[in-house]
Amino acid sequence: MMLELAWRGRTHISMFIASGLSLALIDIICCNHLQYKSIFIKCTVSSIIITTIEFVTGVVVNIGFNMKVWDYSLIPFNFMGQICLTYFIVWFFLSIPAMIICNLFGKIQQAKT
């Protein structure tokens, strides 16, 4: 949500839910189950997670409820205007700080136990 506020100057509650779910799944899958895999694999999986959640959220919010929170239809290589290759690549690189955050919280949690 913070990135969207900085980038577009506005956000929507659906982004709060989607970003929270994305971060939780990145933590579970990439930072735990794939913790010994390469950063490339973890970033690719993170990108898939984020893009999938973005698509489902877009179908529900933008198409189902006709809220028009975002529209990628003018961006090349988009699918139904809800996801696009450009943002898949952006999510790939933004997943690096997301995994760093997850790892930091994991270390804090381990220190408490």
C-alpha positions, 0 to 999 in steps of 0.5 A, a space after each residue: 500500500 505504501 508503494 502504491 501511495 508513493 507511486 499513484 498518490 492513492 490506494 484502495 482497501 483491497 490493496 491492503 488485503 492483497 499486499 498483506 496476503 502476498 507478504 504472508 505467502 512470501 514468508 511461508 513459501 519463499 522464506 521458509 519452504 524455499 529458504 535454501 533456493 537461489 534468490 532468482 527462484 525465490 523472486 520468481 515464486 514471489 512474483 507469481 504469488 503477487 501477480 496471482 493475488 493481484 489478478 484474483 483481486 482485480 477480477 473481484 474488485 475491478 471486474 466483479 464490483 466494477 470499482 476500476 481501482 487499476 487498469 493495465 489494459 493500455 500496458 503491453 502484455 496485459 491479461 484482462 487489464 488486471 495483470 501485466 508483464 511489466 508489473 510481474 518484473 517489478 514484483 520480482 525486484 520488489 520481492 527482495 525487500 519483502 523477503 528481507 522483511 520476512 527474514 528480519 521478523 523471523 530472526 526477531 521471532 527466534 530471538 524471543 524463543 
